[in-house]
Amino acid sequence: MKTEVILTSNIVGLGGESDQVKVAAGYARNYLFPQRLAVPVTQANKRQLEALRQRRAEREAHEFNTMTELAKGLSKLVCVLKVKAGEDGKMFGAVTAGMIADELKHQFDVSLEKRKIHLDHPIKTLGDYEVELNLHADVKGTLKVRVESTTPPPTTEAAPTDAKAEAPKTEKRGRRPEKTEATETKPAAAKADKAPKAEKKAKKAE
């Protein structure tokens, strides 16, 4: 059995303030009326419609402004998700809208319902993506998402081996001045030895 009610609050999937909708009588009696989310359709309650419409307009304007500012802020962010992947870059699993929503909360403390994150299909490869956001009926946005592997890249040891190979060369260069000094001292010593002999010959000639 259905009954007609006037909504006094916005209810997702049902309507907004001032809307007249038909719902199950038990749902209205056991939930909507006790929670003051709706009232029965009567002449007295219909007089409240204008006030409800005004409140609805203010709420929707606030939501629009809030979502517009959120869209601007999200467009400047890069949401990074770390996933397990093989050496070929193939992921073990996929990135879903729910995972992106969790990371937004964790990284930037932004609460966003996963239903507002639009993915044609889950992300299954590493890389950068632009994800569409349906923030409001009149507000769309985009979010940059970067999917990276938790496996560190392989390291190379080429640099240390090259440094070791160059070490002996510097030692050889350091020894060359010693050889040149040795060769220069030998002729000097030889000249010094010849000098006394020349003096002896000069004395004999006298």
Rosetta silent file (secondary structure, phi, psi, omega in degrees, C-alpha in Angstrom):
SEQUENCE: MKTEVILTSNIVGLGGESDQVKVAAGYARNYLFPQRLAVPVTQANKRQLEALRQRRAEREAHEFNTMTELAKGLSKLVCVLKVKAGEDGKMFGAVTAGMIADELKHQFDVSLEKRKIHLDHPIKTLGDYEVELNLHADVKGTLKVRVESTTPPPTTEAAPTDAKAEAPKTEKRGRRPEKTEATETKPAAAKADKAPKAEKKAKKAE
SCORE:     score description
SCORE:     0.000 S_00000001
   1 L     0.000  131.902 -178.268    0.000    0.000    0.000 S_00000001
   2 E  -101.577  149.669  174.008    1.324    3.419   -1.036 S_00000001
   3 E  -136.385  149.210 -178.553    0.869    6.748    0.685 S_00000001
   4 E   -96.026  134.191 -178.743    1.749   10.256   -0.480 S_00000001
   5 E  -133.270  162.568  173.335    4.094   12.358    1.652 S_00000001
   6 E  -107.394  120.441  179.928    5.865   15.728    1.495 S_00000001
   7 E   -73.830  134.285  177.097    9.620   15.418    1.966 S_00000001
   8 L  -105.736   -4.021  176.817   11.103   17.841    4.467 S_00000001
   9 L  -142.403  160.088  177.863   14.715   16.792    3.796 S_00000001
  10 L   -75.017  127.169  178.002   16.756   15.701    0.816 S_00000001
  11 E  -125.186  114.425 -177.326   16.755   11.919    0.460 S_00000001
  12 L   -57.262  129.137  178.888   19.070   10.465   -2.180 S_00000001
  13 L    86.758   -6.974 -179.061   17.115    8.422   -4.690 S_00000001
  14 L  -119.694  -47.437  178.607   13.782    9.709   -3.455 S_00000001
  15 E   158.137 -177.601 -179.890   13.682   13.503   -3.770 S_00000001
  16 L  -112.606  178.133  179.556   14.403   16.861   -2.179 S_00000001
  17 L   -53.778  140.397  178.570   12.625   19.162    0.232 S_00000001
  18 L    81.732   -7.352  178.065    9.060   20.102   -0.842 S_00000001
  19 L   -74.056  138.602  173.716    8.729   17.121   -3.221 S_00000001
  20 E  -100.175  118.138 -175.892    5.508   15.146   -2.981 S_00000001
  21 E  -131.530  158.200  176.789    6.280   11.455   -3.465 S_00000001
  22 E  -102.662  129.525 -179.822    4.521    8.145   -3.003 S_00000001
  23 E  -134.958  168.446  176.132    6.171    5.612   -0.707 S_00000001
  24 E   -63.130  138.369 -177.290    5.191    2.425    1.085 S_00000001
  25 H   -59.166  -39.731  179.562    2.929    3.182    4.029 S_00000001
  26 H   -66.285  -38.552  178.870    5.085    1.156    6.393 S_00000001
  27 H   -63.397  -41.459  178.877    8.267    2.996    5.256 S_00000001
  28 H   -67.865  -45.881 -175.166    6.592    6.348    5.915 S_00000001
  29 H   -69.526  -38.620 -173.423    5.106    5.306    9.255 S_00000001
  30 H   -93.481  -19.047 -175.930    8.175    3.507   10.622 S_00000001
  31 H  -127.448  -57.844 -173.480   11.020    5.625    9.221 S_00000001
  32 H   -63.512  -48.710 -178.012   10.189    8.892    7.429 S_00000001
  33 L   -67.485  -46.926  179.446    7.719   10.303    9.945 S_00000001
  34 L   -62.339  -33.630 -179.680    9.677    9.350   13.119 S_00000001
  35 L   -85.374    0.158 -179.112   12.894   10.783   11.625 S_00000001
  36 L    57.694   36.980  176.796   11.014   13.944   10.547 S_00000001
  37 L   -93.225  -12.548  179.843   12.144   13.430    6.961 S_00000001
  38 E  -157.789  162.833  176.836    8.593   13.736    5.644 S_00000001
  39 E  -134.106  154.996  177.729    5.066   14.736    6.657 S_00000001
  40 E   -63.898  155.402  178.480    1.661   13.528    5.472 S_00000001
  41 L   -81.395  105.081  175.836    0.007   15.474    2.660 S_00000001
  42 L  -136.089  167.073  179.855   -2.545   17.711    4.361 S_00000001
  43 H   -62.632  -38.999  179.779   -3.755   21.268    3.817 S_00000001
  44 H   -64.818  -42.098 -178.940   -1.869   22.418    6.909 S_00000001
  45 H   -72.621  -28.953  178.886    1.370   20.801    5.735 S_00000001
  46 H   -64.338  -25.282  179.233    0.996   22.181    2.199 S_00000001
  47 L   -68.327  -18.400  179.901    1.304   25.670    3.669 S_00000001
  48 L   -84.062   -6.770 -173.227    4.903   24.775    4.586 S_00000001
  49 H   -58.380  -42.209 -177.643    5.845   24.104    0.955 S_00000001
  50 H   -62.666  -42.334  177.981    7.139   27.623    0.249 S_00000001
  51 H   -65.081  -38.145  178.335    9.447   27.524    3.257 S_00000001
  52 H   -67.186  -39.462  178.198   10.658   24.059    2.227 S_00000001
  53 H   -64.017  -39.475  178.699   11.323   25.252   -1.336 S_00000001
  54 H   -64.799  -43.569  178.874   13.359   28.178   -0.009 S_00000001
  55 H   -64.534  -37.702  178.779   15.409   25.900    2.216 S_00000001
  56 H   -64.997  -42.510  179.815   15.982   23.528   -0.699 S_00000001
  57 H   -61.711  -41.873  179.377   17.206   26.369   -2.937 S_00000001
  58 H   -66.244  -41.606  179.420   19.674   27.502   -0.278 S_00000001
  59 H   -63.414  -46.047 -178.033   20.945   23.950    0.246 S_00000001
  60 H   -66.043  -36.232  177.161   21.426   23.319   -3.469 S_00000001
  61 H   -65.079  -40.726  178.844   23.224   26.657   -3.924 S_00000001
  62 H   -64.795  -43.727  179.592   25.563   25.778   -1.060 S_00000001
  63 H   -63.174  -41.002  179.607   26.234   22.312   -2.507 S_00000001
  64 H   -61.664  -47.626 -179.417   26.935   23.801   -5.938 S_00000001
  65 H   -63.987  -41.445 -179.793   29.448   26.308   -4.541 S_00000001
  66 H   -63.573  -45.345 -179.073   31.100   23.677   -2.361 S_00000001
  67 H   -69.268  -32.486  177.250   31.463   21.195   -5.236 S_00000001
  68 H   -64.616  -44.838  177.693   32.756   23.902   -7.587 S_00000001
  69 H   -65.565  -38.303  179.157   35.523   24.788   -5.129 S_00000001
  70 H   -64.360  -41.407  179.060   36.258   21.098   -4.577 S_00000001
  71 H   -60.372  -41.220  178.708   36.595   20.532   -8.338 S_00000001
  72 H   -64.051  -42.899 -179.521   39.157   23.358   -8.570 S_00000001
  73 H   -67.178  -42.861 -178.414   41.157   21.928   -5.679 S_00000001
  74 H   -67.007  -29.960 -178.800   41.105   18.339   -6.951 S_00000001
  75 L   -65.874  -18.334 -178.703   42.266   19.402  -10.436 S_00000001
  76 L   -95.710   -4.479 -175.808   45.598   20.491   -8.885 S_00000001
  77 L   -97.218  158.032  171.072   46.259   17.220   -7.044 S_00000001
  78 E  -125.748  111.318 -178.998   47.968   14.008   -8.091 S_00000001
  79 E   -88.606  115.728 -176.319   46.626   10.979   -6.264 S_00000001
  80 E   -99.495  128.553  176.966   49.343    8.291   -6.141 S_00000001
  81 E  -118.551  127.747  178.752   48.404    4.641   -5.712 S_00000001
  82 E   -97.159  126.174 -178.444   51.057    1.997   -4.994 S_00000001
  83 E  -132.894  161.360  175.821   50.254   -1.466   -6.345 S_00000001
  84 L   -82.134  133.943 -179.566   52.042   -4.776   -6.793 S_00000001
  85 E  -147.241  156.126  178.182   53.235   -5.391  -10.334 S_00000001
  86 L   -81.654  178.694 -179.311   55.562   -7.721  -12.188 S_00000001
  87 L   -63.314  -26.224  179.763   58.790   -6.770  -14.001 S_00000001
  88 L   -82.862    2.190  179.330   56.780   -6.315  -17.209 S_00000001
  89 L    85.980    0.802 -179.878   54.627   -3.640  -15.500 S_00000001
  90 E   -78.578  128.845 -176.664   51.552   -5.863  -15.372 S_00000001
  91 E   -79.821  148.741  172.787   49.552   -5.272  -12.183 S_00000001
  92 E   -94.144   84.078 -175.952   48.387   -7.978   -9.825 S_00000001
  93 E   119.061 -158.362 -177.597   44.781   -6.769   -9.569 S_00000001
  94 E  -151.212  157.180  177.101   43.151   -3.459  -10.536 S_00000001
  95 E   -94.729  126.925 -177.584   42.534    0.060   -9.222 S_00000001
  96 L  -111.782  170.657  177.711   38.866    0.805   -8.501 S_00000001
  97 H   -60.899  -36.697  178.741   36.882    3.946   -7.666 S_00000001
  98 H   -63.391  -38.706  178.931   36.739    2.802   -4.045 S_00000001
  99 H   -66.768  -39.054  178.520   40.551    2.594   -3.860 S_00000001
 100 H   -65.576  -42.470  178.506   40.884    6.118   -5.290 S_00000001
 101 H   -61.528  -40.307  178.844   38.370    7.440   -2.743 S_00000001
 102 H   -64.613  -41.666 -179.336   40.341    5.783    0.086 S_00000001
 103 H   -70.131  -34.084  175.144   43.625    7.306   -1.103 S_00000001
 104 H   -60.250  -41.675  178.897   42.057   10.765   -1.414 S_00000001
 105 H   -68.177  -42.184 -176.682   41.043   10.499    2.226 S_00000001
 106 H   -71.253  -44.401 -174.097   44.426    9.119    3.296 S_00000001
 107 H   -83.790  -37.772 -172.059   46.679   11.472    1.294 S_00000001
 108 H  -123.919    1.223 -178.110   44.700   14.719    1.259 S_00000001
 109 L    57.444   38.901  177.870   41.956   14.230    3.890 S_00000001
 110 L  -106.748  119.847  178.687   39.316   14.719    1.175 S_00000001
 111 L   -92.057  117.589 -178.864   36.097   12.764    1.680 S_00000001
 112 L  -138.963  127.811  179.460   34.525   11.857   -1.652 S_00000001
 113 L   -65.673  137.557 -177.110   31.910    9.207   -2.292 S_00000001
 114 H   -63.323  -24.080  179.377   33.176    6.531   -4.676 S_00000001
 115 H   -68.453  -17.044  178.228   29.983    6.850   -6.745 S_00000001
 116 H   -88.042   -5.311  177.465   31.198   10.335   -7.739 S_00000001
 117 E   -99.481  114.225 -173.106   34.409    8.886   -9.214 S_00000001
 118 E   -98.161  117.884  173.928   33.663    7.727  -12.761 S_00000001
 119 L  -123.830  125.624  176.463   35.726    4.894  -14.230 S_00000001
 120 L   -62.614  -36.003  176.305   34.677    3.227  -17.482 S_00000001
 121 L  -158.216  156.857  179.913   36.570    0.172  -16.229 S_00000001
 122 L   -58.354  148.219  179.849   39.080   -0.540  -13.442 S_00000001
 123 E   -80.436  126.660 -175.251   42.684    0.575  -14.106 S_00000001
 124 E  -121.004    2.077  178.782   44.890   -2.453  -14.792 S_00000001
 125 E  -131.437  153.346  179.346   48.196   -0.951  -15.994 S_00000001
 126 L   -69.372  154.218  177.417   50.776    1.372  -14.442 S_00000001
 127 E   140.046 -171.759 -179.722   50.897    5.000  -15.558 S_00000001
 128 E  -103.177  140.655 -177.814   49.175    8.393  -15.320 S_00000001
 129 E  -137.992  154.501  170.440   45.428    8.832  -15.791 S_00000001
 130 E  -112.894  114.196 -175.383   42.816   11.592  -15.719 S_00000001
 131 E   -99.456  134.240 -179.653   39.721   10.346  -13.924 S_00000001
 132 E   -80.240  138.368  178.990   36.341   12.026  -14.447 S_00000001
 133 E  -117.363  130.391  174.383   34.470   13.207  -11.359 S_00000001
 134 E  -104.704   81.844 -172.937   30.682   13.686  -11.176 S_00000001
 135 E   -77.511  -29.266 -175.040   30.609   15.955   -8.132 S_00000001
 136 E  -159.279  162.733  179.366   27.178   17.505   -8.697 S_00000001
 137 L   -55.763  -31.419 -178.525   24.421   17.525  -11.284 S_00000001
 138 L  -115.826   11.817 -178.154   25.984   20.720  -12.692 S_00000001
 139 E  -130.878  118.261  174.245   29.612   20.255  -11.625 S_00000001
 140 E  -111.527  161.176  179.030   32.117   17.968  -13.326 S_00000001
 141 E  -157.417  174.239  176.876   35.807   17.647  -12.533 S_00000001
 142 E  -133.437  152.085  178.527   38.956   15.671  -13.191 S_00000001
 143 E  -133.713  130.053  176.077   41.545   14.086  -10.928 S_00000001
 144 E   -80.961  127.042 -179.644   45.070   13.058  -11.922 S_00000001
 145 E  -121.625  129.274  177.832   45.817    9.529  -10.768 S_00000001
 146 E  -116.752  121.856 -179.612   49.290    7.982  -10.872 S_00000001
 147 E  -104.416  117.263 -177.445   49.587    4.217  -10.501 S_00000001
 148 E  -120.249  157.135  178.745   53.075    3.092   -9.440 S_00000001
 149 E   -87.417  144.331  176.664   54.634   -0.259   -8.623 S_00000001
 150 L   -80.236  -11.585  179.642   55.752   -1.071   -5.087 S_00000001
 151 L   -78.955  123.999 -179.573   58.652   -3.098   -6.552 S_00000001
 152 L   -69.145  148.932  179.549   61.867   -0.994   -6.570 S_00000001
 153 L   -68.506  150.314  179.920   63.696   -0.667   -9.928 S_00000001
 154 L   -64.963  144.011 -179.777   66.846   -2.832  -10.413 S_00000001
 155 L  -101.463  151.099  178.880   70.162   -1.153   -9.478 S_00000001
 156 L  -111.373  150.253 -179.574   73.389   -1.249  -11.553 S_00000001
 157 L  -112.003   25.919 -177.446   76.978   -1.500  -10.240 S_00000001
 158 H   -67.888  -40.348 -175.003   78.716    0.016  -13.260 S_00000001
 159 H   -63.585  -47.133 -179.920   79.786    3.216  -11.505 S_00000001
 160 H   -62.482  -38.684 -178.828   81.756    1.608   -8.616 S_00000001
 161 H   -67.496  -35.489  178.557   83.710   -0.747  -10.953 S_00000001
 162 H   -65.295  -38.808 -178.739   84.728    2.162  -13.194 S_00000001
 163 H   -64.794  -38.903  179.243   86.059    4.076  -10.189 S_00000001
 164 H   -67.289  -37.053 -178.580   88.205    1.089   -9.164 S_00000001
 165 H   -65.753  -30.468 -177.448   89.628    0.721  -12.664 S_00000001
 166 H   -81.815  -16.949 -174.802   90.824    4.317  -12.678 S_00000001
 167 H   -60.059  -47.181 -178.660   92.620    4.070   -9.308 S_00000001
 168 H   -60.473  -31.733 -177.533   95.931    2.416  -10.562 S_00000001
 169 H   -62.504  -39.380 -178.234   96.337    5.132  -13.232 S_00000001
 170 H   -68.547  -29.740  178.930   96.572    7.888  -10.640 S_00000001
 171 H   -70.439  -39.942  179.435   99.314    5.976   -8.764 S_00000001
 172 H   -63.403  -39.826  179.726  101.506    5.676  -11.884 S_00000001
 173 H   -63.287  -31.972 -178.393  101.241    9.377  -12.558 S_00000001
 174 H   -72.204  -22.963 -177.286  102.472   10.098   -9.053 S_00000001
 175 H   -85.331  -18.977 -175.178  105.675    8.110   -9.564 S_00000001
 176 H   -60.047  -42.990  179.479  106.863    9.880  -12.729 S_00000001
 177 H   -59.955  -31.063  179.753  108.344   12.948  -10.991 S_00000001
 178 H   -65.248  -39.024 -179.858  110.488   10.630   -8.842 S_00000001
 179 H   -66.631  -41.505 -178.569  112.070    9.068  -11.962 S_00000001
 180 H   -66.252  -35.421  177.970  112.818   12.425  -13.519 S_00000001
 181 H   -66.953  -37.846 -179.711  114.506   13.603  -10.325 S_00000001
 182 H   -65.718  -42.849 -178.850  116.642   10.483  -10.252 S_00000001
 183 H   -67.762  -31.629 -179.727  117.804   10.906  -13.851 S_00000001
 184 H   -74.407  -31.257 -178.059  118.609   14.563  -13.235 S_00000001
 185 H   -75.276  -29.983 -178.935  120.790   13.850  -10.162 S_00000001
 186 H   -61.854  -49.858  177.948  122.929   11.232  -11.950 S_00000001
 187 H   -61.205  -36.117 -179.822  124.507   13.676  -14.488 S_00000001
 188 H   -64.205  -41.926  179.440  125.109   16.170  -11.698 S_00000001
 189 H   -66.605  -38.643  179.941  126.920   13.553   -9.634 S_00000001
 190 H   -63.248  -41.680  178.524  128.983   12.495  -12.646 S_00000001
 191 H   -63.842  -37.578  179.676  130.093   16.094  -13.261 S_00000001
 192 H   -66.019  -35.727  179.517  131.051   16.420   -9.635 S_00000001
 193 H   -69.341  -35.453 -177.634  133.232   13.289   -9.881 S_00000001
 194 H   -73.543  -24.533 -175.834  135.041   14.593  -12.970 S_00000001
 195 H   -61.235  -46.895  178.498  135.885   17.929  -11.368 S_00000001
 196 H   -61.551  -37.630  179.632  138.695   16.605   -9.003 S_00000001
 197 H   -61.803  -39.808 -179.879  140.311   14.665  -11.888 S_00000001
 198 H   -65.314  -36.608  178.769  140.565   17.842  -13.932 S_00000001
 199 H   -66.243  -39.494  178.812  142.251   19.613  -11.007 S_00000001
 200 H   -62.226  -41.931  179.928  144.865   16.763  -10.666 S_00000001
 201 H   -63.674  -36.803 -179.107  145.790   17.012  -14.360 S_00000001
 202 H   -67.518  -35.279  178.617  146.294   20.769  -13.985 S_00000001
 203 H   -68.006  -41.675  179.866  148.756   20.255  -11.055 S_00000001
 204 H   -63.762  -36.738 -178.806  150.807   17.681  -12.989 S_00000001
 205 H   -66.142  -29.618  177.529  151.128   20.082  -15.892 S_00000001
 206 L   -69.563    0.000    0.000  152.676   22.679  -13.561 S_00000001
